Amino acid sequence: MENPKENTNNFIGVNEKIGWGRAFLLGTQHVLAMDLYIAPIIIASLLALGSDTSFFVQMCFLAAGIATLIQTVGGLKLPVVQGPSYIPVGALAAIGGKLGLGAVFGALLPGALLIALLGYPLKVFAKTVKKIIPPLVGGTVIVIVGISLMPTAFTSLYDGDVKTNLIVSAVTAIVLVVMMLLGRKTSGSGTFFRLTSVVIAIIVGTIVASFFGSVSFAKVAEAKWFSLPTAFPFGKPEFNLQAVLTMVFIYFIILIETTGTWFVVSTVTGEKLNEKRLNKGAVGEGLGCFVGGIAGGTPMTGYSSNAGIIAITKVASKRAIIAAGIILVLLGLMPKLATIITCVPLTVINAIFGIVCVAIIMNGLKVIQKVTINDRNMMVIGIPILLTIGTMGIPAEVMSSVPDFVNYILSSGTAVGAIAVLILNLIIPASKEDQAEAAKHAITE
């Protein structure tokens, strides 16, 4: 039975209830700080969806909302917001280009169900994680997640007017940091700044961007107020064996990615990942991805950026994430609202994202600092980080020359680093002291 964590340093725990007004304010911050629409827009472009792109983004919002509610209420039961994963971008583009949209959405379903089955009734997921992911691996994966996401914070800087983008990004980031510092006070104005830090930074950044003509709400007027979803909106699913097997493999990589997110959230909130929670998390992940396939969206994964928001606001209450899930569902049902989100300049979102990545990395280092850094552990930690950074710099012509199977892995620095740390931890012999240290912090039953 789960017990609420003691409220220390003015930190609101996972099982502590907050008012719904505050919950929706915080939920809005979580949604605004996520680049939820970027992966769908990239995928839509690669699949040549054309005029259906806005609808595709809308369905991804809907699927993310439902997946978040599934995971928070009945699955992992931790404050994790689900959203479209970047890992399957290359695979979905390849399948769609060769076999069509029907094969794309048909390939999403079997793998999603398999992930769910690994949690229940098979109950093998947690045992696998318990065996191969000690704190050394978990902490390194968290650091890798933060490092691999960091370049995203800079992608929009060089798109268009670099000087303007630098000014907008710098103002946004500075406002967020100032709000965080002001939020260190334990009561009064400190609480206000801590809870509203992200929203204030986004509003200020958007206002600054508007001075440079970088904000346009023209598309909002054209969007509909309400739109009901349908199952398989892009056509009847087709089950091609090669496409299905490809996506099964991709799902396992996504599962490694999302497990890293769970470790981040566990570290930030102080909630332990026991076997029951991990197995239910796998079920939630699988069902969320299954919903994504039916709704016409993409595979879902837990977003580490939300752990960063929790670290900034010091509010881990599940109510805030439930509110975020409800907001995402509304965005999926109300195109006009979804369009407003996409009007926030990418330079503003990415500036927030950069600070969030810093918070993620620091929480990973908190886990690693409990581990003795001997020669063996230094290699287990350092080489995956090196490979993660190296993967992010692979030229496009090299990526296009490798087999699709390899391309899928190399397209994600998180996947490369996570796989590397798992393998190195298994093949490099551990001393008795290392084994005792790992057992001390092992996942409980």
Secondary structure in CASP SS format (residue, H / E / C, confidence):
PFRMAT SS
TARGET T0000
AUTHOR 0000-0000-0000
METHOD secondary structure of the structure
MODEL  1
M C 1.00
E C 1.00
N C 1.00
P C 1.00
K C 1.00
E C 1.00
N C 1.00
T C 1.00
N C 1.00
N C 1.00
F C 1.00
I E 1.00
G C 1.00
V C 1.00
N C 1.00
E C 1.00
K C 1.00
I C 1.00
G C 1.00
W H 1.00
G H 1.00
R H 1.00
A H 1.00
F H 1.00
L H 1.00
L H 1.00
G H 1.00
T H 1.00
Q H 1.00
H H 1.00
V H 1.00
L H 1.00
A C 1.00
M C 1.00
D C 1.00
L C 1.00
Y C 1.00
I H 1.00
A H 1.00
P H 1.00
I H 1.00
I H 1.00
I H 1.00
A H 1.00
S H 1.00
L H 1.00
L C 1.00
A C 1.00
L C 1.00
G H 1.00
S H 1.00
D H 1.00
T H 1.00
S H 1.00
F H 1.00
F H 1.00
V H 1.00
Q H 1.00
M H 1.00
C H 1.00
F H 1.00
L H 1.00
A H 1.00
A H 1.00
G H 1.00
I H 1.00
A H 1.00
T H 1.00
L H 1.00
I H 1.00
Q H 1.00
T H 1.00
V H 1.00
G H 1.00
G C 1.00
L C 1.00
K C 1.00
L C 1.00
P C 1.00
V C 1.00
V C 1.00
Q E 1.00
G E 1.00
P E 1.00
S C 1.00
Y C 1.00
I C 1.00
P C 1.00
V H 1.00
G H 1.00
A H 1.00
L H 1.00
A H 1.00
A H 1.00
I H 1.00
G H 1.00
G H 1.00
K H 1.00
L H 1.00
G C 1.00
L H 1.00
G H 1.00
A H 1.00
V H 1.00
F H 1.00
G H 1.00
A H 1.00
L H 1.00
L H 1.00
P H 1.00
G H 1.00
A H 1.00
L H 1.00
L H 1.00
I H 1.00
A H 1.00
L H 1.00
L H 1.00
G H 1.00
Y C 1.00
P C 1.00
L C 1.00
K C 1.00
V C 1.00
F H 1.00
A H 1.00
K H 1.00
T H 1.00
V H 1.00
K H 1.00
K H 1.00
I H 1.00
I C 1.00
P C 1.00
P H 1.00
L H 1.00
V H 1.00
G H 1.00
G H 1.00
T H 1.00
V H 1.00
I H 1.00
V H 1.00
I H 1.00
V H 1.00
G H 1.00
I H 1.00
S H 1.00
L H 1.00
M C 1.00
P C 1.00
T H 1.00
A H 1.00
F H 1.00
T H 1.00
S H 1.00
L H 1.00
Y H 1.00
D C 1.00
G C 1.00
D C 1.00
V H 1.00
K H 1.00
T H 1.00
N H 1.00
L H 1.00
I H 1.00
V H 1.00
S H 1.00
A H 1.00
V H 1.00
T H 1.00
A H 1.00
I H 1.00
V H 1.00
L H 1.00
V H 1.00
V H 1.00
M H 1.00
M H 1.00
L H 1.00
L H 1.00
G C 1.00
R C 1.00
K C 1.00
T C 1.00
S C 1.00
G C 1.00
S H 1.00
G H 1.00
T H 1.00
F H 1.00
F H 1.00
R H 1.00
L H 1.00
T H 1.00
S H 1.00
V H 1.00
V H 1.00
I H 1.00
A H 1.00
I H 1.00
I H 1.00
V H 1.00
G H 1.00
T H 1.00
I H 1.00
V H 1.00
A H 1.00
S H 1.00
F H 1.00
F C 1.00
G C 1.00
S C 1.00
V C 1.00
S C 1.00
F C 1.00
A H 1.00
K H 1.00
V H 1.00
A H 1.00
E H 1.00
A C 1.00
K C 1.00
W C 1.00
F C 1.00
S C 1.00
L C 1.00
P C 1.00
T C 1.00
A C 1.00
F C 1.00
P C 1.00
F C 1.00
G C 1.00
K C 1.00
P C 1.00
E C 1.00
F C 1.00
N C 1.00
L H 1.00
Q H 1.00
A H 1.00
V H 1.00
L H 1.00
T H 1.00
M H 1.00
V H 1.00
F H 1.00
I H 1.00
Y H 1.00
F H 1.00
I H 1.00
I H 1.00
L H 1.00
I H 1.00
E H 1.00
T H 1.00
T H 1.00
G H 1.00
T H 1.00
W H 1.00
F H 1.00
V H 1.00
V H 1.00
S H 1.00
T H 1.00
V H 1.00
T H 1.00
G C 1.00
E C 1.00
K C 1.00
L C 1.00
N C 1.00
E H 1.00
K H 1.00
R H 1.00
L H 1.00
N H 1.00
K H 1.00
G H 1.00
A H 1.00
V H 1.00
G H 1.00
E H 1.00
G H 1.00
L H 1.00
G H 1.00
C H 1.00
F H 1.00
V H 1.00
G H 1.00
G H 1.00
I H 1.00
A H 1.00
G C 1.00
G C 1.00
T C 1.00
P C 1.00
M E 1.00
T E 1.00
G E 1.00
Y C 1.00
S C 1.00
S H 1.00
N H 1.00
A H 1.00
G H 1.00
I H 1.00
I H 1.00
A H 1.00
I H 1.00
T H 1.00
K C 1.00
V E 1.00
A C 1.00
S C 1.00
K H 1.00
R H 1.00
A H 1.00
I H 1.00
I H 1.00
A H 1.00
A H 1.00
G H 1.00
I H 1.00
I H 1.00
L H 1.00
V H 1.00
L H 1.00
L H 1.00
G H 1.00
L H 1.00
M C 1.00
P H 1.00
K H 1.00
L H 1.00
A H 1.00
T H 1.00
I H 1.00
I H 1.00
T H 1.00
C H 1.00
V C 1.00
P C 1.00
L H 1.00
T H 1.00
V H 1.00
I H 1.00
N H 1.00
A H 1.00
I H 1.00
F H 1.00
G H 1.00
I H 1.00
V H 1.00
C H 1.00
V H 1.00
A H 1.00
I H 1.00
I H 1.00
M H 1.00
N H 1.00
G H 1.00
L H 1.00
K H 1.00
V H 1.00
I H 1.00
Q C 1.00
K C 1.00
V C 1.00
T C 1.00
I C 1.00
N C 1.00
D H 1.00
R H 1.00
N H 1.00
M H 1.00
M H 1.00
V H 1.00
I H 1.00
G H 1.00
I H 1.00
P H 1.00
I H 1.00
L H 1.00
L H 1.00
T H 1.00
I H 1.00
G H 1.00
T H 1.00
M C 1.00
G C 1.00
I C 1.00
P C 1.00
A H 1.00
E H 1.00
V H 1.00
M H 1.00
S H 1.00
S H 1.00
V C 1.00
P C 1.00
D H 1.00
F H 1.00
V H 1.00
N H 1.00
Y H 1.00
I H 1.00
L H 1.00
S C 1.00
S C 1.00
G H 1.00
T H 1.00
A H 1.00
V H 1.00
G H 1.00
A H 1.00
I H 1.00
A H 1.00
V H 1.00
L H 1.00
I H 1.00
L H 1.00
N H 1.00
L H 1.00
I H 1.00
I C 1.00
P C 1.00
A C 1.00
S C 1.00
K H 1.00
E H 1.00
D H 1.00
Q H 1.00
A H 1.00
E H 1.00
A H 1.00
A H 1.00
K H 1.00
H C 1.00
A C 1.00
I C 1.00
T C 1.00
E C 1.00
END
